[in-house]
Amino acid sequence: STFNVIDRGGDVVLPGAIEHGKSVPMVWAHDWSKIVGKGVTEVDDERAVFKGQFFLDTTPGMDAYRTVKAVGALQEFSWGSLVNAADYGERDGQSVRFIKSTELFEVSPVLVGEGRGTGTLALKYGQPFDEQCDTALAAVTHIVERWKSLADAIVKQGRPISESRRGR
């Protein structure tokens, strides 16, 4: 959520309206029967950011992750909440509701969010994708080299590799 901006519904979310550090579920398109992840809000004077994690060990979570990744910069987000306190007034010649306090229930990847400037800031699987690939490649290379050195040691002892596993 970007603060002090008129959203598509004529609301202006004010700084302090969203609780910092609030843990909430991530659901697909506000459908509470499709929980796809969870996360925490990080709030500063200009915006609230949801730092979430998809449930990659569930089909809905993995599907949501893949969809958000494929949609990329076009992906928007929204949040479901109860407005606890608001004032009505005018901004830029338009009647608006100034949201002062909310109770946040969930965050959702959606086709079009009510807020302006929502989107995916980063999508990573534990770390940035390039680093993730480099790390995975390094791990596999290490395992292959380790097995190769163990096999070489066994062969140098004059035993077939198949005999080295007996009795284990």
Protein Blocks (a to p, Z undefined) as FASTA:
>chain_A
ZZhiacfkopacdehkacghiacdddeehiaklccbdcdddddfkbccddddddfkbfkl
mmmmmmmmmnmmmpccddddddfbdcdddeehiacdddfbdcdfbdcddfbdfbghiacf
bdcehiafklmmmmmmmmmmmmmmmmmmmmmmmmmnopafklmmgoZZ
